[in-house]
Amino acid sequence: MLNIVLFGPPGSGKGTQSQLLVEEYGFQHLSTGDMLRDEIGRQTELGLAAQKVMDAGQLVSDDIVIGMIQNRLDAAPDAFGFIFDGFPRTIAQAEALDRLLEEKNTKIAQCLSLEVPIEVLTERLVERGKKSGRGDDNLETIQKRIQEYREKTTPVADYYDHQSKLSKVDGVGEVSEINERLRSIIDHL
Ligand code: AP5
């Protein structure tokens, strides 16, 4: 199994690049943001609780997202590999992911971190907010999401760096150029 963490701040292109890598390599795409929005769309109890937190630009509790990831891992024992998009976002999530993968005799091969300046992130998300209908794509919540990322999520990059599994990738440019940068790393794993 080849397992990749696609890491980066809100708007860095994790979802966009994950879709391309899924088509190119056959990874299973595990996006906790998509899973939570699916719960919201179905108006489940979990979705209704998560929506308030997401609309405030804050992180949903570790227990909820770890549980969702565990269910998806259990459901796909024969996958070629997984792309984790938007997960892990805290050290507790990163440690839990390592434990879950170890139980399946596999591990994270590499964390690919998309590096994008804040002004570019904000511009992309404000632009998307004009038509996305996402409750968190407004300027105030975007700024809160970026702050949460800085405070709670950047330590996750250090976590993978200490394991010699962090690759920083320039996330500015054409989508296809960034895809090439990611592929050139994945092809050598
Ligand atoms: P999540 O859905 O994970 O959102 P996010 O991390 O804020 O990321 P985005 O989806 O906004 O951006 P992205 O990096 O995927 O970029 P994208 O490709 O979409 O999380 C949402 C919320 O759910 C969180 O705030 C939290 O509340 C909760 N949550 C989720 N996971 C959690 C977890 N593990 N723990 C706790 N809470 C969790 O691109 C963005 C835009 O830019 C698009 O319009 C795209 O078309 C455009 N774009 C992409 N690439 C380029 C490019 N190269 N040039 C120009 N435009 C580009």
Residues whose N, C-alpha, C, O or C-beta is under 5 A from the ligand:
A	BS01	AP5	P9 P10 G11 S12 G13 K14 G15 T16 Q17 T32 G33 D34 V53 M54 G57 Q58 L59 V60 V65 D85 G86 F87 P88 R89 R124 R128 R145 G171 G173 E174 V175
